[in-house]
Amino acid sequence: MFDYDAIVIGGGQAGLAMGYYLQRMNKRFVIIDQQARVGDSWRKRYDTLVLFTPRRFNDLPGFPFSGDRNQLPTKDETADYLEAYANHFQLPIMPEKTVVRVEKTESGFQVFTTDEVLSAPSVVIATGPFHTPYIPDKHMELAQDIVSLHTADYRNGLQLQPGPVLVVGGGNSGAQIAVELAASRPVILSMGQSRSFLPITIMGVSIFWLLKAAGLLTLPGTSWIGKRWEQRPDPIFGYEKQMRELERSGKLRIAERTLSIQGDLATFSDGEQASFSNVIWATGFRPSYEWLHVPGALNDAGRPLHERGISPIKGLFYIGQPWQHNRSSALLGGVGADAGYLIQHMD
């Protein structure tokens, strides 16, 4: 006898969307989450974080994101929306529980937490790909008096000491933080890859509405265009004008990839150098599934093996993976479609 029909690991947007469909199918399920409150993973991000997708593109199934539908929500508004979503549907969530091991049994799975063991014929891993903050080995060469923070730990400029800031990593988080800090101090933004820029709106129309209308958000990753898009780094949304103005004023310096760091001096791939007093690592995260003890569930690189979220292991599913089906899979409003697909393949 199983404790549940399904166990969902992870209580973020992907886990909540999965819970919505499990509830509609009258399944006995539970969502296990490490956080004390639904949405805390968003609340703990840096203070000025704003989503680049308007509210209308951030809806989870069955419950729209409240407020001005064309406005970009803050990270705290997003956290509150997720909490309101869980409360609205009264989803069964176990907060502040850490999964330490998942094992396959003859008929299903055992999920070990820090204080109990649960069983179910199906397990949905909704932890996403962003587990362990990644900092390159270059940080080992930093001078001891340098303030060094990953974006996972950065909240605002009050954590920094006076002097220039080196931001390593040119994605949306790196660009947003660099623009924020350049208003009050010199900033060097080291961009390791060539990035394209897209505006938030074109003639008052959201870029995401245009992408959706063109069919690009729902284009499968298995298509020729989808494969090309997936291989390219994400564009930076909405900061090109501010970055260029700050660059012209001398407040922001855009540098090449950081090749090495010695003390307080960074050397970039074009040979240029810059000194700094603080460094913020906008270098992303690495997945970590060391608790998943299910043979055949992961590839040699430790990443999930799946086809559109369906594992080769019977009863094991993933949701919230980048390009799980299409570009929308990585967006708040895209996980609902993936959850709706998975529920059709669960016993």
C-alpha positions as CSV (number, residue, x, y, z in Angstrom):
1,M,0.0,0.0,0.0
2,F,1.4,3.4,-1.0
3,D,1.2,6.5,1.0
4,Y,0.3,8.6,-2.1
5,D,-0.5,8.1,-5.8
6,A,2.2,10.7,-6.6
7,I,4.9,12.6,-4.8
8,V,6.1,15.9,-6.2
9,I,9.5,17.1,-5.2
10,G,9.8,20.9,-5.3
11,G,7.2,23.5,-4.5
12,G,8.0,26.2,-7.0
13,Q,5.9,27.1,-10.1
14,A,6.5,23.7,-11.7
15,G,5.5,21.7,-8.7
16,L,2.4,23.9,-8.1
17,A,1.3,23.5,-11.8
18,M,1.8,19.7,-11.4
19,G,-0.3,19.8,-8.2
20,Y,-3.1,21.6,-10.0
21,Y,-3.5,18.7,-12.5
22,L,-3.0,16.0,-9.9
23,Q,-5.8,17.6,-7.9
24,R,-8.1,17.7,-10.9
25,M,-7.5,14.0,-11.5
26,N,-8.4,13.3,-7.8
27,K,-5.0,11.9,-7.1
28,R,-3.7,11.4,-3.6
29,F,-0.5,13.5,-3.7
30,V,1.9,15.7,-1.7
31,I,4.3,18.4,-2.7
32,I,7.6,18.4,-0.8
33,D,9.4,21.7,-0.5
34,Q,12.5,22.9,1.3
35,Q,11.2,26.4,1.8
36,A,9.3,27.6,4.8
37,R,6.8,29.5,2.6
38,V,5.6,29.0,-0.9
39,G,7.5,31.5,-3.1
40,D,10.5,31.9,-0.8
41,S,12.9,30.9,-3.5
42,W,11.8,34.1,-5.2
43,R,11.8,36.2,-2.1
44,K,15.4,35.4,-1.4
45,R,16.6,36.8,-4.8
46,Y,18.2,40.2,-5.1
47,D,16.0,43.2,-4.1
48,T,15.6,44.8,-7.5
49,L,14.8,41.7,-9.5
50,V,12.0,42.2,-12.0
51,L,10.7,39.6,-14.4
52,F,11.0,40.4,-18.0
53,T,7.7,38.7,-18.8
54,P,4.5,40.7,-18.2
55,R,1.9,39.3,-15.8
56,R,-0.3,37.9,-18.6
57,F,2.6,35.6,-19.6
58,N,3.1,34.4,-16.0
59,D,-0.2,32.6,-15.3
60,L,-0.2,29.2,-13.8
61,P,-3.2,27.0,-14.8
62,G,-6.6,28.0,-13.4
63,F,-5.5,31.2,-11.6
64,P,-4.4,34.4,-13.3
65,F,-1.6,36.6,-12.0
66,S,-3.5,39.6,-10.5
67,G,-2.7,43.3,-11.2
68,D,-1.9,45.2,-14.4
69,R,-1.6,42.4,-16.9
70,N,0.9,44.3,-19.0
71,Q,3.2,45.2,-16.1
72,L,6.4,43.4,-15.2
73,P,6.1,41.9,-11.7
74,T,8.7,42.1,-9.1
75,K,10.2,39.1,-7.5
76,D,8.2,39.6,-4.3
77,E,5.0,40.0,-6.3
78,T,5.8,36.7,-8.0
79,A,6.4,35.0,-4.7
80,D,3.1,36.3,-3.3
81,Y,1.3,35.0,-6.5
82,L,2.7,31.5,-6.0
83,E,1.7,31.5,-2.4
84,A,-1.8,32.8,-3.3
85,Y,-2.0,30.0,-6.0
86,A,-1.2,27.3,-3.5
87,N,-3.7,28.7,-1.0
88,H,-6.5,29.1,-3.6
89,F,-6.3,25.5,-4.6
90,Q,-5.4,24.3,-1.1
91,L,-2.6,22.2,-2.5
92,P,-1.1,19.7,0.0
93,I,2.5,21.0,0.6
94,M,5.0,19.8,3.1
95,P,7.2,22.8,3.9
96,E,10.7,22.8,5.2
97,K,11.4,19.2,4.2
98,T,14.6,18.1,2.4
99,V,14.6,15.1,0.2
100,V,17.8,13.2,0.9
101,R,17.2,10.1,-1.2
102,V,14.9,8.6,-3.8
103,E,15.0,4.9,-4.5
104,K,13.1,2.7,-7.0
105,T,11.2,-0.3,-5.5
106,E,9.7,-3.2,-7.3
107,S,6.3,-1.4,-7.7
108,G,7.1,2.3,-7.2
109,F,9.4,4.6,-5.3
110,Q,10.5,5.4,-1.8
111,V,11.3,9.1,-1.0
112,F,13.4,9.6,2.0
113,T,13.3,13.0,3.8
114,T,15.2,14.1,6.8
115,D,12.6,12.6,9.1
116,E,10.4,10.2,7.3
117,V,10.0,7.8,4.3
118,L,7.2,8.2,1.9
119,S,6.1,5.9,-1.0
120,A,4.2,6.3,-4.3
121,P,4.0,4.6,-7.7
122,S,4.9,8.0,-9.3
123,V,7.4,10.7,-8.5
124,V,7.6,14.1,-10.3
125,I,10.9,15.9,-9.9
126,A,10.0,19.6,-10.0
127,T,13.2,21.1,-8.6
128,G,14.3,22.6,-12.0
129,P,17.9,23.0,-13.1
130,F,19.0,25.7,-10.7
131,H,20.4,23.9,-7.6
132,T,24.0,24.8,-6.8
133,P,25.4,28.2,-7.4
134,Y,28.4,27.9,-9.7
135,I,31.5,30.0,-9.2
136,P,34.5,29.4,-11.4
137,D,37.8,28.3,-9.9
138,K,39.1,31.8,-10.6
139,H,37.6,33.0,-7.3
140,M,40.3,31.0,-5.5
141,E,42.8,33.7,-6.7
142,L,41.0,36.6,-5.2
143,A,42.6,38.8,-2.6
144,Q,41.2,38.2,0.9
145,D,39.8,41.7,1.2
146,I,37.6,41.4,-1.9
147,V,33.9,41.1,-1.3
148,S,32.8,38.1,-3.4
149,L,29.1,37.2,-3.8
150,H,27.2,34.9,-6.1
151,T,23.8,36.3,-7.3
152,A,22.2,33.7,-5.1
153,D,23.6,35.6,-2.1
154,Y,23.5,39.1,-3.4
155,R,20.6,41.3,-2.2
156,N,21.7,44.9,-2.7
157,G,24.7,47.3,-2.8
158,L,24.8,47.6,1.0
159,Q,26.6,44.3,1.1
160,L,29.5,45.7,-0.9
161,Q,32.4,47.8,0.1
162,P,33.4,51.1,-1.6
163,G,35.1,50.8,-4.9
164,P,34.5,49.3,-8.3
165,V,32.4,46.2,-8.8
166,L,33.3,43.4,-11.3
167,V,30.2,41.5,-12.4
168,V,31.1,38.2,-14.1
169,G,28.4,36.8,-16.3
170,G,26.4,38.6,-19.0
171,G,22.9,37.1,-18.7
172,N,19.8,39.0,-17.6
173,S,20.7,38.9,-13.9
174,G,24.2,40.1,-14.5
175,A,23.0,42.9,-16.8
176,Q,20.3,44.0,-14.3
177,I,22.6,44.1,-11.4
178,A,25.3,45.9,-13.3
179,V,22.9,48.6,-14.4
180,E,21.6,49.0,-10.8
181,L,25.1,49.4,-9.3
182,A,26.5,51.6,-12.1
183,A,24.1,54.4,-10.9
184,S,26.3,54.8,-7.8
185,R,29.8,53.3,-8.5
186,P,32.1,52.1,-11.3
187,V,31.0,48.7,-12.7
188,I,32.8,46.3,-15.0
189,L,30.5,43.8,-16.7
190,S,32.4,40.8,-18.0
191,M,30.3,39.1,-20.7
192,G,31.6,35.7,-21.6
193,Q,29.4,35.2,-24.6
194,S,28.2,37.4,-27.4
195,R,24.7,38.4,-26.3
196,S,21.8,39.7,-28.4
197,F,19.4,42.3,-27.0
198,L,15.6,42.4,-27.2
199,P,13.4,45.3,-26.1
200,I,10.6,44.6,-23.5
201,T,8.1,46.2,-25.9
202,I,8.0,47.2,-29.5
203,M,5.6,50.2,-30.2
204,G,3.9,49.5,-26.9
205,V,3.4,45.7,-27.6
206,S,5.2,43.1,-25.4
207,I,8.0,41.3,-27.2
208,F,6.6,38.1,-25.7
209,W,3.2,38.7,-27.3
210,L,5.0,39.1,-30.6
211,L,7.1,36.0,-30.1
212,K,3.9,34.1,-29.1
213,A,2.0,35.4,-32.2
214,A,4.9,34.3,-34.4
215,G,4.7,30.8,-32.8
216,L,8.2,30.9,-31.5
217,L,7.3,30.4,-27.8
218,T,5.5,27.1,-28.6
219,L,7.9,25.9,-31.3
220,P,9.2,22.4,-30.1
221,G,12.8,22.1,-29.2
222,T,13.0,19.2,-31.6
223,S,12.4,21.4,-34.6
224,W,15.2,22.9,-36.7
225,I,14.6,26.4,-35.5
226,G,14.0,25.2,-31.9
227,K,17.4,23.4,-31.9
228,R,19.1,26.6,-33.2
229,W,17.5,28.8,-30.6
230,E,18.2,26.4,-27.7
231,Q,21.9,26.4,-28.6
232,R,22.1,30.2,-28.4
233,P,22.5,32.1,-25.1
234,D,19.3,33.8,-23.9
235,P,19.0,37.4,-25.1
236,I,19.1,40.3,-22.6
237,F,15.7,41.8,-22.3
238,G,15.2,45.6,-21.9
239,Y,18.6,46.8,-20.8
240,E,20.4,47.7,-24.0
241,K,19.6,51.5,-23.9
242,Q,20.5,51.9,-20.2
243,M,23.7,49.9,-20.7
244,R,24.8,51.9,-23.7
245,E,24.1,55.2,-21.9
246,L,26.0,54.1,-18.8
247,E,28.9,52.9,-21.0
248,R,29.1,56.3,-22.8
249,S,29.1,58.1,-19.5
250,G,32.0,56.0,-18.2
251,K,30.0,54.5,-15.3
252,L,29.8,51.0,-16.9
253,R,32.6,49.2,-18.7
254,I,31.6,46.2,-20.8
255,A,34.5,43.7,-20.9
256,E,35.3,40.4,-22.6
257,R,35.2,37.1,-20.8
258,T,37.2,37.0,-17.5
259,L,40.2,34.9,-18.2
260,S,41.9,35.1,-14.9
261,I,41.9,36.9,-11.6
262,Q,45.0,37.7,-9.5
263,G,44.3,39.6,-6.2
264,D,42.2,42.5,-7.2
265,L,43.1,42.5,-10.9
266,A,41.0,40.8,-13.6
267,T,42.4,39.9,-17.0
268,F,40.0,39.5,-19.9
269,S,40.2,37.4,-23.0
270,D,41.2,40.3,-25.2
271,G,44.2,41.1,-22.9
272,E,42.6,44.1,-21.2
273,Q,42.6,44.4,-17.4
274,A,40.6,46.0,-14.6
275,S,41.0,46.3,-10.9
276,F,38.0,46.0,-8.5
277,S,37.0,45.9,-4.8
278,N,34.0,43.7,-5.2
279,V,33.0,40.8,-7.5
280,I,29.5,39.5,-8.1
281,W,29.3,36.1,-9.8
282,A,26.4,36.0,-12.2
283,T,27.6,32.7,-13.5
284,G,24.5,30.7,-13.0
285,F,23.8,27.4,-11.3
286,R,24.6,23.7,-11.8
287,P,22.1,20.9,-11.4
288,S,22.6,18.5,-8.5
289,Y,20.7,15.2,-8.3
290,E,23.0,13.3,-5.9
291,W,19.9,12.3,-3.9
292,L,18.3,10.5,-6.9
293,H,19.5,6.9,-6.6
294,V,17.5,5.5,-9.5
295,P,19.7,3.7,-12.1
296,G,19.0,5.0,-15.6
297,A,17.4,8.2,-14.5
298,L,20.4,10.5,-15.3
299,N,22.9,10.6,-18.1
300,D,26.7,10.4,-17.6
301,A,26.8,14.2,-16.9
302,G,24.3,13.8,-14.1
303,R,21.5,15.5,-16.0
304,P,17.9,14.0,-16.3
305,L,17.2,11.6,-19.1
306,H,13.7,12.3,-20.4
307,E,11.6,12.9,-23.4
308,R,9.3,15.8,-22.8
309,G,9.5,15.2,-19.1
310,I,8.9,11.5,-19.3
311,S,11.8,9.4,-17.9
312,P,12.7,6.0,-19.3
313,I,12.1,4.8,-15.7
314,K,8.4,3.9,-15.3
315,G,6.6,6.3,-12.9
316,L,9.4,8.9,-12.9
317,F,8.8,12.3,-14.4
318,Y,10.5,15.7,-14.6
319,I,9.0,19.2,-14.9
320,G,10.6,22.6,-15.0
321,Q,13.5,21.7,-17.2
322,P,14.8,24.3,-19.8
323,W,13.4,23.5,-23.2
324,Q,11.5,20.5,-21.7
325,H,9.3,20.9,-24.8
326,N,9.7,24.5,-26.0
327,R,11.0,27.9,-25.0
328,S,8.0,28.5,-22.8
329,S,9.0,25.5,-20.6
330,A,11.5,27.8,-19.0
331,L,8.9,30.6,-18.3
332,L,6.6,30.9,-15.4
333,G,3.6,30.7,-17.7
334,G,4.9,27.8,-19.7
335,V,5.0,25.0,-17.0
336,G,1.3,24.6,-17.0
337,A,1.3,23.1,-20.5
338,D,4.1,20.7,-19.6
339,A,2.2,19.6,-16.5
340,G,-1.0,19.1,-18.5
341,Y,1.0,16.9,-20.9
342,L,2.6,14.8,-18.1
343,I,-0.7,14.1,-16.3
344,Q,-1.9,12.4,-19.5
345,H,1.0,9.9,-19.2
346,M,0.6,9.1,-15.5
347,D,-1.3,6.0,-14.3
